[in-house]
Amino acid sequence: SSRCSSRRILRASSVRRHIAKSVPISSFAMAATLVVPSDITIMEEKKSIGKRRLGLLEQTGLLFTAPMLHIHYSKIDRGDMRSVLSKKYDSEDTSAACNICTVRQESVRKSVVATNFMWGTAGTMTGLCWWSFRRYNYQSRLVALPFIFYGGTFVGRALGDVITFRNAEFARDRFLGTLPAKVFLAGSD
């Protein structure tokens, strides 16, 4: 049995060597990419003067934010949102860079706080549906609840945007709030 496994290992390594010889090196370039902070993250670090304490709704909003699988680093994830929210900026600094940082922080804050209302509304709608079906058997409840919960996330997202005034922010502000904090290092071609 050990001879058989050693033959398989030899065969697999010879196949890898053959593929490596026949495929150009530029095809393997994507496998060794480097993730670096984005330009906006570097500017935030430069303009930051200390740490800011997160509020209760911000903490719970981050807790209820779903985890993210980064493939292209095109979105901001929970850890990066926490990093953006925990920075403190000089209120007397009127430079354009500091203005961009504070606008981005406010946009991220509105997004995170609105997450609480999304999940809260979905849970409330599901609970009310469960209560209104109290005289029915459990099968009828189980049929309705997932659809009500899913619909409640959309209603809650709209409600959270209205409560946090996120619906009134400019497109530029929302765009700044969605910029990724990390990017792939651009290669020199």
Phi, psi and omega in degrees: 000327179289329177294321181294316180291325179291327176294319179297320179295316179297319181295317180294320180290325178290326177294318178298318179297319180295318179294318180297326179285326186273339182262133180296155184295329182297339178289336181267003185296326183291336184290337184243045179280158184245133179263125183231161176296145179283173181297320181293325179292320178296320179293321178297318178296323181291320184272349183289140179246000180169195180256145178248138179277134180281144177281172182297314180293329176291319179295315180289326176296320176292325179296322181273000177283131183291147176293159185233137174263113183275121172250316182244357184053055181252358181227165179266134182256182187299316180294321178289326175297317178299320179296318179295317184287335185271005178268144179247137181241155180289123182287341180269352179281118182255017181288159181295324181295317180291325177297317178298318181295317181289324177295319178296317180297319179293322178294318177295321179298316179297319180296318182290318180292325179294336178298323178301317182290328178298308182289324179296318178293319179297317178294321179294315179297321178294318178297319178293324176295317178300317181291321181288339177263020187296336181268357180263169178283167187292335180295319180292325176296314183294334177288319187277326190300314181298323181290320178294319179297315180296316176295326179295332177293324178289316177297317180294325178295317178293318179296317178296323177295322180288317183293321181271004183061025178289334179290343182261358181281154181289157179298327178296318180294318179294323177296318178298324180288342181257000179296139180288151179271343179229149178219164172285141177292124181286128179282154177270109180259000000 
